């Protein structure tokens, strides 16, 4: 474990070094910070004199909200919270669904899942309900979960089938996305027909130990077949969005982080007016979100759920120049693959971030909180309303910032692909890459299969270079041996002629 941590620290140092290199080489004009959006050497100390924002360059980019990265325009159809409030019975059904997924109960057939995962499933169900309302004309007041599944038979899956087909035909959904939708619908069917499943499975005394829970239900078996089919077809399929509009090479991302760091120090707008404390606090939050993702390229959930004193900890460290370090501390319950990998090694935040992190906590974060009740939570990042940050907060902050600075609308998950692709194209050793996989909470196989975005041509380039090098060396050696043979033959001929 100590060896793995040393290797992980080495990877972290390489990332920090790369950030400093990109900082020193960046010579682009820095756009003024967007105060309306949500979302080497250590840095110079905060200046005492007001610092003006550089003149904003005229931008010809499409506005962020109109910039389409999907290959087919998506339809908006999900059931909104405002609509849900008009149907209290449906709202209570969804609350019961959440309790079913996250709480322990007597006789349950499966263990509880994490709240974050349950929220994803509920979001999918609200999409299906919105589709029923907007595309099947089911009145809002009478809308219920039984409109999705009327009973537990195989035939009752026809509404779900129509919805999944709608996703493919109208929204251009990929097989991977449809597989995820079906997985959520499977969980809904388990909730709706749990009592039937318990009775059927308790009566099967000769049931095989290999049988999955709820497999006695026809509708579950049908949905599982769909999920298996979509997952199989997803392998090797083209992506549903235009990656060229989102992909940001890792060095370019580090340049963005550098520019956002500089924006924290800007105290005046383009017009020379003082920036508001709220606007400056948002600049700090934006920089910290992207900077922490740079040194801890983890899932957005890790950043969203950073809680001061709980998952974000200030720890004594005699080896550090400042005598301490900031770390992200995760147990199995704090990240997606926790059941498989257990406690994670401490994820260290690089020390160039410390002044900004501490200034944000002590002097700026409170400007983003809207009411005294917001002071009760210790989540590091917040929404525009002062509540704990959501997945949308982190996603939007990354996407808006990178689009404003580079024209590429990237996202937190794609950054994981970017760092893996960058490091796998360098001379990083297999040991270092394995350590990076552990650091990011997945296997080396997953790193190769899912996160490495190099093309086949880029992947085979080292082999081509190696073969060229070997062949060139062999050819040179052959030429050298031929020259020696010719010299020897010439010498022998001269000797014979002389004799």
NUNU-275548 format. One record per residue (C-alpha): residue in one letter; y negated, z negated, x negated; residue number from 1. Coordinates in Angstrom, 2 decimals. Example, Ala and Ser with C-alpha at 12.3 -4.5 7.8 and 13.67 -1.06 7.14 Angstrom:
2
- res;Y;Z;X;n
- A;4.50;-7.80;-12.30;1
- S;1.06;-7.14;-13.67;2
***
This chain:
499
- res;Y;Z;X;n
- X;0.00;0.00;0.00;1
- X;-2.39;-0.78;-2.87;2
- X;-1.63;2.61;-4.40;3
- X;-2.31;4.34;-1.10;4
- X;-5.60;2.46;-0.71;5
- X;-6.68;3.47;-4.24;6
- X;-5.97;7.11;-3.42;7
- X;-7.84;6.80;-0.12;8
- X;-10.81;5.30;-1.97;9
- X;-10.66;8.26;-4.35;10
- X;-10.86;10.67;-1.39;11
- X;-13.81;8.68;-0.02;12
- X;-15.58;8.86;-3.38;13
- X;-15.06;12.64;-3.47;14
- X;-16.65;13.00;-0.04;15
- X;-19.62;10.85;-1.08;16
- X;-20.01;12.82;-4.30;17
- X;-19.96;16.06;-2.33;18
- X;-22.66;14.71;-0.01;19
- X;-24.88;13.84;-2.96;20
- X;-24.29;17.26;-4.51;21
- X;-25.28;19.01;-1.29;22
- X;-28.31;16.73;-0.98;23
- X;-29.65;17.68;-4.39;24
- X;-29.08;21.39;-3.86;25
- X;-30.54;21.62;-0.33;26
- X;-33.80;23.56;-0.29;27
- X;-34.04;24.60;3.36;28
- X;-37.07;23.82;5.50;29
- X;-36.37;20.75;7.59;30
- X;-37.02;21.20;11.32;31
- X;-38.79;18.32;13.02;32
- X;-36.45;15.94;14.83;33
- X;-35.70;16.71;18.44;34
- X;-36.95;13.55;20.16;35
- X;-35.74;14.74;23.56;36
- X;-32.05;14.99;22.64;37
- X;-29.58;12.26;23.27;38
- X;-27.86;11.87;21.00;39
- X;-25.53;11.68;-6.23;40
- X;-28.43;9.44;-5.92;41
- X;-28.95;6.74;-3.34;42
- X;-31.68;7.53;-0.78;43
- X;-35.27;6.67;-1.55;44
- X;-36.63;3.47;0.05;45
- X;-38.47;3.79;3.34;46
- X;-42.04;4.88;2.48;47
- X;-44.95;2.62;3.31;48
- X;-47.23;5.57;4.14;49
- X;-46.61;7.58;7.32;50
- X;-44.54;10.65;6.62;51
- X;-45.29;13.82;8.57;52
- X;-42.59;16.06;9.84;53
- X;-42.53;19.44;8.07;54
- X;-43.88;22.32;10.14;55
- X;-41.23;23.43;12.62;56
- X;-40.06;26.99;12.09;57
- X;-40.08;29.32;15.08;58
- X;-36.55;29.40;16.43;59
- X;-35.05;32.40;18.20;60
- X;-31.86;30.56;19.10;61
- X;-30.53;30.44;22.62;62
- X;-31.30;27.03;24.20;63
- X;-28.47;24.57;23.61;64
- X;-27.41;24.32;27.26;65
- X;-27.20;28.12;27.58;66
- X;-25.26;28.66;24.34;67
- X;-21.75;29.56;25.49;68
- X;-18.89;28.93;23.06;69
- X;-16.03;29.54;25.50;70
- X;-14.80;33.11;25.82;71
- X;-15.10;32.88;29.59;72
- X;-17.89;31.09;31.46;73
- X;-16.63;27.81;32.88;74
- X;-17.10;26.88;36.53;75
- X;-18.45;23.44;37.36;76
- X;-16.46;21.95;40.22;77
- X;-15.47;18.33;39.49;78
- X;-16.03;15.49;41.94;79
- X;-19.17;13.58;40.91;80
- X;-19.65;9.80;40.95;81
- X;-22.32;10.22;43.64;82
- X;-19.83;12.07;45.85;83
- X;-17.17;9.46;45.14;84
- X;-19.47;6.72;46.41;85
- X;-19.51;8.50;49.78;86
- X;-15.74;8.02;50.08;87
- X;-15.04;4.31;49.38;88
- X;-11.33;4.65;50.22;89
- X;-10.84;7.38;47.61;90
- X;-12.86;5.40;45.09;91
- X;-10.58;2.39;45.61;92
- X;-7.50;4.62;45.23;93
- X;-8.74;5.75;41.82;94
- X;-9.43;2.13;40.85;95
- X;-5.84;1.26;41.84;96
- X;-4.64;4.23;39.80;97
- X;-6.47;2.86;36.75;98
- X;-4.94;-0.61;37.22;99
- X;-1.49;0.96;37.55;100
- X;-1.95;2.68;34.19;101
- X;-3.57;-0.13;32.20;102
- X;-2.21;-3.42;33.62;103
- X;1.22;-5.03;33.30;104
- X;3.05;-5.48;36.58;105
- X;6.46;-6.74;37.68;106
- X;9.15;-4.09;37.74;107
- X;7.01;-1.37;36.16;108
- X;9.01;1.52;34.72;109
- X;6.66;2.29;31.81;110
- X;4.43;0.13;29.60;111
- X;0.65;0.18;30.16;112
- X;-1.50;2.74;28.37;113
- X;-4.90;2.32;26.72;114
- X;-7.98;2.28;28.91;115
- X;-9.46;5.23;27.01;116
- X;-6.39;7.35;27.82;117
- X;-6.44;6.23;31.45;118
- X;-10.07;7.35;31.74;119
- X;-9.05;10.84;30.62;120
- X;-6.34;11.00;33.30;121
- X;-8.80;9.84;35.98;122
- X;-11.31;12.46;34.86;123
- X;-8.66;15.16;35.34;124
- X;-7.79;13.87;38.81;125
- X;-11.49;13.94;39.75;126
- X;-11.59;17.57;38.61;127
- X;-8.64;18.39;40.87;128
- X;-10.29;16.56;43.78;129
- X;-13.53;18.44;43.18;130
- X;-11.59;21.71;43.19;131
- X;-10.07;20.79;46.57;132
- X;-13.51;20.04;47.96;133
- X;-15.35;23.04;46.51;134
- X;-12.64;25.71;46.53;135
- X;-10.25;24.61;49.28;136
- X;-12.98;23.32;51.63;137
- X;-11.43;19.88;52.09;138
- X;-14.17;17.66;53.62;139
- X;-15.43;14.97;51.26;140
- X;-15.04;12.17;53.79;141
- X;-11.34;12.90;54.37;142
- X;-10.47;13.75;50.76;143
- X;-7.60;11.68;49.34;144
- X;-4.97;11.71;46.61;145
- X;-2.40;12.90;49.15;146
- X;-4.22;16.23;49.24;147
- X;-2.90;16.76;45.70;148
- X;0.64;15.50;46.34;149
- X;1.69;15.01;49.97;150
- X;5.17;13.71;49.09;151
- X;7.61;13.39;46.18;152
- X;9.58;16.60;46.79;153
- X;9.50;19.66;44.56;154
- X;7.81;21.72;47.29;155
- X;4.85;19.31;47.32;156
- X;3.79;20.56;43.87;157
- X;2.38;23.80;45.31;158
- X;-1.22;22.50;45.47;159
- X;-1.06;21.42;41.83;160
- X;0.36;24.83;40.95;161
- X;-2.57;26.58;42.66;162
- X;-5.04;24.37;40.79;163
- X;-3.44;25.08;37.40;164
- X;-3.47;28.81;38.20;165
- X;-7.16;28.54;39.12;166
- X;-7.81;27.11;35.67;167
- X;-6.14;30.10;34.05;168
- X;-7.58;32.85;36.25;169
- X;-11.12;31.60;36.85;170
- X;-11.86;29.44;33.81;171
- X;-9.68;31.14;31.21;172
- X;-7.93;27.85;30.39;173
- X;-5.48;27.91;27.50;174
- X;-1.85;26.84;27.79;175
- X;-2.64;23.77;25.73;176
- X;-5.37;22.74;28.15;177
- X;-3.13;23.37;31.16;178
- X;-0.40;21.27;29.54;179
- X;-2.88;18.40;29.23;180
- X;-3.90;18.81;32.88;181
- X;-0.26;18.69;34.00;182
- X;0.34;15.57;31.91;183
- X;-2.44;13.85;33.85;184
- X;-0.99;15.01;37.16;185
- X;2.41;13.64;36.14;186
- X;0.82;10.24;35.68;187
- X;-0.80;10.52;39.14;188
- X;2.55;11.38;40.75;189
- X;4.14;8.36;39.07;190
- X;1.44;6.14;40.58;191
- X;1.70;7.61;44.06;192
- X;5.50;7.46;44.31;193
- X;6.27;4.45;42.10;194
- X;7.96;2.49;44.91;195
- X;10.32;5.36;45.72;196
- X;11.15;5.76;42.04;197
- X;11.92;2.05;41.64;198
- X;14.32;2.09;44.59;199
- X;16.07;5.26;43.46;200
- X;16.45;4.18;39.85;201
- X;17.55;0.63;40.66;202
- X;20.36;2.10;42.74;203
- X;21.70;4.26;39.95;204
- X;24.00;1.82;38.16;205
- X;25.53;4.62;36.10;206
- X;22.19;6.07;34.99;207
- X;22.17;7.40;31.46;208
- X;20.10;5.51;28.92;209
- X;18.60;8.87;27.97;210
- X;17.06;9.41;31.43;211
- X;13.28;9.25;31.38;212
- X;11.52;6.89;33.81;213
- X;10.68;8.52;37.15;214
- X;13.08;11.40;36.44;215
- X;14.80;10.71;39.76;216
- X;11.74;12.14;41.54;217
- X;11.90;15.88;42.22;218
- X;8.17;16.32;41.77;219
- X;8.23;14.65;38.36;220
- X;11.06;16.89;37.18;221
- X;9.13;19.94;38.38;222
- X;5.88;18.92;36.67;223
- X;7.71;18.10;33.45;224
- X;9.15;21.62;33.41;225
- X;5.62;23.01;33.69;226
- X;4.40;20.78;30.89;227
- X;7.26;21.83;28.64;228
- X;6.65;25.52;29.38;229
- X;2.89;25.35;28.78;230
- X;3.36;23.37;25.56;231
- X;5.86;25.93;24.27;232
- X;3.57;28.86;25.15;233
- X;0.60;27.09;23.52;234
- X;2.13;27.46;20.06;235
- X;0.47;30.33;18.31;236
- X;-1.85;31.30;21.18;237
- X;-5.46;32.24;20.44;238
- X;-8.08;29.60;21.14;239
- X;-10.01;29.73;24.41;240
- X;-13.38;29.31;22.71;241
- X;-15.12;31.42;20.10;242
- X;-14.53;29.45;16.91;243
- X;-17.14;31.48;15.05;244
- X;-19.83;29.80;17.13;245
- X;-18.53;26.30;16.41;246
- X;-17.02;26.34;12.95;247
- X;-19.12;24.54;10.33;248
- X;-17.86;24.48;6.72;249
- X;-17.76;20.96;5.33;250
- X;-20.50;21.46;2.68;251
- X;-22.84;22.78;5.41;252
- X;-22.08;19.74;7.54;253
- X;-23.00;17.47;4.65;254
- X;-26.32;19.28;4.37;255
- X;-26.94;18.42;8.04;256
- X;-26.26;14.75;7.30;257
- X;-28.80;14.87;4.47;258
- X;-31.47;16.38;6.72;259
- X;-30.83;13.85;9.47;260
- X;-31.20;11.06;6.91;261
- X;-34.64;12.42;6.01;262
- X;-35.61;12.54;9.67;263
- X;-35.16;8.77;9.94;264
- X;-38.17;8.38;7.63;265
- X;-40.47;10.63;9.64;266
- X;-43.08;8.52;11.43;267
- X;-45.27;11.34;12.75;268
- X;-44.65;14.36;14.98;269
- X;-45.55;17.97;14.20;270
- X;-48.92;17.35;15.85;271
- X;-49.61;14.37;13.59;272
- X;-49.13;11.78;16.33;273
- X;-47.08;8.62;15.69;274
- X;-43.46;8.89;16.78;275
- X;-42.42;6.29;19.33;276
- X;-40.10;3.44;18.31;277
- X;-37.57;4.87;20.80;278
- X;-37.67;8.31;19.12;279
- X;-37.27;6.81;15.64;280
- X;-34.37;4.66;16.84;281
- X;-32.66;7.78;18.21;282
- X;-33.08;9.49;14.84;283
- X;-31.36;6.53;13.18;284
- X;-28.54;6.59;15.71;285
- X;-28.06;10.35;15.31;286
- X;-27.96;10.11;11.51;287
- X;-25.53;7.18;11.56;288
- X;-23.12;8.91;13.95;289
- X;-22.90;12.02;11.76;290
- X;-22.99;10.10;8.46;291
- X;-20.15;7.76;9.45;292
- X;-18.12;10.77;10.58;293
- X;-18.73;12.26;7.12;294
- X;-17.19;9.31;5.27;295
- X;-14.70;8.36;8.00;296
- X;-13.69;11.70;9.59;297
- X;-11.93;10.06;12.51;298
- X;-11.70;10.74;16.24;299
- X;-14.88;10.29;18.27;300
- X;-13.34;7.25;19.94;301
- X;-13.60;5.35;16.65;302
- X;-17.35;6.00;16.46;303
- X;-17.90;5.41;20.18;304
- X;-16.14;2.04;20.15;305
- X;-17.76;0.64;17.00;306
- X;-18.61;-2.94;17.89;307
- X;-20.70;-5.10;15.55;308
- X;-18.64;-7.99;14.24;309
- X;-15.39;-6.73;15.77;310
- X;-14.47;-3.23;14.62;311
- X;-17.57;-2.84;12.44;312
- X;-17.43;-5.68;9.93;313
- X;-19.57;-6.75;6.97;314
- X;-17.15;-8.06;4.35;315
- X;-17.70;-9.83;1.03;316
- X;-16.80;-7.65;-1.94;317
- X;-17.28;-8.83;-5.53;318
- X;-16.67;-5.31;-6.88;319
- X;-19.65;-3.92;-5.00;320
- X;-23.12;-3.93;-6.56;321
- X;-24.58;-5.46;-3.41;322
- X;-21.78;-8.04;-3.10;323
- X;-20.46;-6.78;0.22;324
- X;-19.25;-3.70;2.05;325
- X;-19.24;-2.42;5.61;326
- X;-15.82;-1.46;6.92;327
- X;-14.25;-0.22;10.13;328
- X;-11.31;-2.42;11.03;329
- X;-8.56;-1.09;13.30;330
- X;-5.46;-2.66;14.74;331
- X;-2.79;-0.63;16.60;332
- X;-4.71;-0.95;19.87;333
- X;-7.90;0.57;18.46;334
- X;-6.83;4.15;17.81;335
- X;-4.77;6.93;19.36;336
- X;-1.71;6.84;17.09;337
- X;-1.70;3.05;16.65;338
- X;1.80;2.63;18.06;339
- X;3.18;4.94;15.39;340
- X;1.16;3.77;12.38;341
- X;0.23;0.14;13.12;342
- X;-2.73;-1.53;11.37;343
- X;-4.88;0.98;9.53;344
- X;-6.23;0.53;6.02;345
- X;-9.89;-0.58;6.12;346
- X;-12.12;2.48;6.52;347
- X;-15.07;2.01;4.22;348
- X;-18.58;3.17;5.04;349
- X;-20.28;4.52;1.93;350
- X;-23.01;2.35;0.51;351
- X;-25.81;4.94;0.70;352
- X;-25.65;4.39;4.49;353
- X;-26.10;0.60;4.28;354
- X;-29.95;0.48;4.32;355
- X;-30.07;2.73;7.37;356
- X;-27.26;0.91;9.15;357
- X;-28.84;-2.49;8.59;358
- X;-32.34;-1.29;9.53;359
- X;-30.90;0.23;12.70;360
- X;-29.08;-2.98;13.68;361
- X;-31.98;-5.29;12.87;362
- X;-35.08;-3.25;13.72;363
- X;-34.31;-0.15;15.80;364
- X;-31.24;-0.52;18.02;365
- X;-33.03;-2.81;20.50;366
- X;-35.51;-0.01;21.30;367
- X;-32.63;1.95;22.85;368
- X;-31.60;-0.89;25.17;369
- X;-33.19;-0.64;28.60;370
- X;-32.74;-4.12;30.05;371
- X;-31.86;-7.70;28.99;372
- X;-28.29;-7.21;30.24;373
- X;-27.82;-4.50;27.62;374
- X;-28.25;-7.19;24.95;375
- X;-24.91;-8.63;26.04;376
- X;-22.87;-5.87;24.43;377
- X;-22.55;-5.39;20.69;378
- X;-21.55;-1.73;20.64;379
- X;-23.33;-0.03;17.78;380
- X;-24.21;3.17;19.62;381
- X;-25.59;3.48;23.13;382
- X;-26.36;6.03;25.82;383
- X;-29.88;7.02;26.88;384
- X;-29.60;4.26;29.49;385
- X;-28.70;1.57;26.96;386
- X;-25.03;1.33;27.99;387
- X;-22.20;1.53;25.41;388
- X;-21.84;5.08;24.11;389
- X;-19.47;7.40;25.93;390
- X;-17.40;10.29;24.63;391
- X;-20.17;12.59;25.89;392
- X;-22.76;10.62;23.86;393
- X;-20.93;11.24;20.59;394
- X;-19.95;14.82;21.42;395
- X;-23.46;15.78;22.51;396
- X;-25.13;14.10;19.53;397
- X;-22.96;16.01;17.05;398
- X;-23.14;19.33;18.91;399
- X;-26.92;19.23;19.48;400
- X;-27.74;18.16;15.93;401
- X;-25.57;20.73;14.20;402
- X;-26.76;23.49;16.54;403
- X;-30.41;22.61;15.92;404
- X;-29.99;22.57;12.15;405
- X;-27.43;25.36;11.60;406
- X;-26.98;27.35;14.80;407
- X;-23.31;26.24;14.94;408
- X;-22.34;24.12;17.94;409
- X;-19.58;22.07;16.34;410
- X;-17.98;18.90;17.71;411
- X;-16.46;15.66;16.34;412
- X;-12.85;16.84;16.53;413
- X;-13.62;20.11;14.77;414
- X;-15.10;18.11;11.89;415
- X;-11.62;16.72;11.22;416
- X;-10.39;20.29;10.88;417
- X;-13.33;21.11;8.62;418
- X;-12.69;18.35;6.05;419
- X;-8.94;19.06;5.95;420
- X;-9.53;22.81;5.56;421
- X;-12.09;22.20;2.81;422
- X;-9.91;19.80;0.81;423
- X;-6.77;21.91;1.18;424
- X;-8.69;24.84;-0.31;425
- X;-9.53;22.76;-3.41;426
- X;-7.22;21.46;-6.13;427
- X;-6.62;18.20;-4.24;428
- X;-3.15;16.88;-5.03;429
- X;-0.38;16.38;-2.48;430
- X;-0.76;12.62;-3.01;431
- X;-4.46;12.79;-2.13;432
- X;-3.81;14.94;0.93;433
- X;-1.13;12.52;2.10;434
- X;-3.58;9.64;1.65;435
- X;-6.19;11.55;3.66;436
- X;-3.66;12.03;6.47;437
- X;-2.97;8.28;6.50;438
- X;-6.71;7.60;6.45;439
- X;-7.25;9.91;9.43;440
- X;-4.35;8.40;11.39;441
- X;-1.85;11.25;11.45;442
- X;1.07;12.64;9.46;443
- X;0.96;15.13;6.60;444
- X;2.87;17.57;8.81;445
- X;0.24;17.24;11.53;446
- X;-2.46;17.80;8.91;447
- X;-0.83;21.09;7.92;448
- X;-0.02;22.29;11.44;449
- X;-3.06;21.24;13.46;450
- X;-6.02;20.56;11.19;451
- X;-5.77;23.15;8.42;452
- X;-7.80;26.15;9.68;453
- X;-7.38;28.38;6.63;454
- X;-6.23;31.90;7.43;455
- X;-2.85;33.11;6.17;456
- X;-4.69;35.17;3.58;457
- X;-6.52;32.08;2.32;458
- X;-3.31;30.06;2.26;459
- X;-1.41;32.60;0.14;460
- X;-4.35;33.27;-2.20;461
- X;-3.21;30.66;-4.79;462
- X;0.27;32.26;-4.87;463
- X;-1.26;35.70;-5.36;464
- X;-3.42;34.36;-8.19;465
- X;-0.41;32.61;-9.73;466
- X;1.69;35.79;-9.61;467
- X;-1.13;37.83;-11.11;468
- X;-1.55;35.26;-13.84;469
- X;2.20;35.17;-14.62;470
- X;2.50;38.94;-14.55;471
- X;-0.57;39.40;-16.72;472
- X;0.78;36.87;-19.20;473
- X;4.17;38.55;-19.25;474
- X;2.55;41.95;-19.73;475
- X;0.41;40.63;-22.60;476
- X;3.48;39.07;-24.20;477
- X;5.41;42.32;-23.81;478
- X;2.55;44.27;-25.40;479
- X;2.40;41.76;-28.24;480
- X;6.16;42.05;-28.87;481
- X;5.92;45.84;-28.76;482
- X;3.09;45.78;-31.30;483
- X;5.16;43.54;-33.56;484
- X;8.16;45.89;-33.24;485
- X;5.97;48.89;-34.01;486
- X;4.49;47.12;-37.04;487
- X;7.96;46.21;-38.27;488
- X;9.21;49.79;-37.78;489
- X;6.15;51.14;-39.55;490
- X;6.63;48.68;-42.43;491
- X;10.29;49.61;-42.75;492
- X;9.44;53.31;-42.76;493
- X;6.80;52.84;-45.44;494
- X;9.24;50.84;-47.54;495
- X;11.91;53.55;-47.24;496
- X;9.39;56.25;-48.09;497
- X;8.27;54.27;-51.09;498
- X;11.89;53.81;-52.20;499
***
